[in-house]
Amino acid sequence: MNQDTFNIEIRKFLKLVGVTSQREIEKAVEEALAAGRLKGGETLSARMVLTIEGLGVVHEIKGEIALE
């Protein structure tokens, strides 16, 4: 295994996850605000699950996203 290539591939994957996740969160919050489902001062519970098939990895991350 080439460690440099492996690290670059992990970073590319994590960048993709970060960018696309942020866009989805922003879109969902904007839609919820426009529909009146959120008022703008809430703190949202969030959960992300990383699954790597073939390795049996399932890693869950929980956190909160404050809107104000």
PEJOCOR-V756116 format. One record per pair of residues at least 6 apart in sequence whose C-alpha atoms are under 7 Angstrom apart, sorted by sequence separation. I is the first residue (numbers start at 1). J is the second residue. D is the distance in Angstrom with one decimal. If there is no record, write none. Layout:
I_J_D, I_J_D
This chain:
32_38_5.5, 33_39_6.1, 51_57_5.5, 52_58_6.7, 33_40_6.8, 51_58_4.6, 50_58_5.6, 51_59_6.5, 49_58_6.7, 50_59_5.0, 49_59_5.6, 50_60_6.3, 49_60_4.4, 48_60_5.7, 49_61_6.3, 47_60_6.9, 48_61_5.2, 47_61_5.6, 48_62_6.5, 47_62_4.4, 46_62_5.8, 47_63_6.4, 46_63_5.2, 45_63_6.0, 46_64_5.5, 45_64_4.6, 46_65_6.9, 44_64_5.5, 45_65_6.4, 43_64_6.4, 44_65_5.0, 43_65_5.5, 44_66_6.2, 43_66_4.1, 42_66_6.2, 43_67_5.9, 42_67_5.7, 41_67_5.4, 40_67_5.8, 41_68_5.0, 40_68_6.7
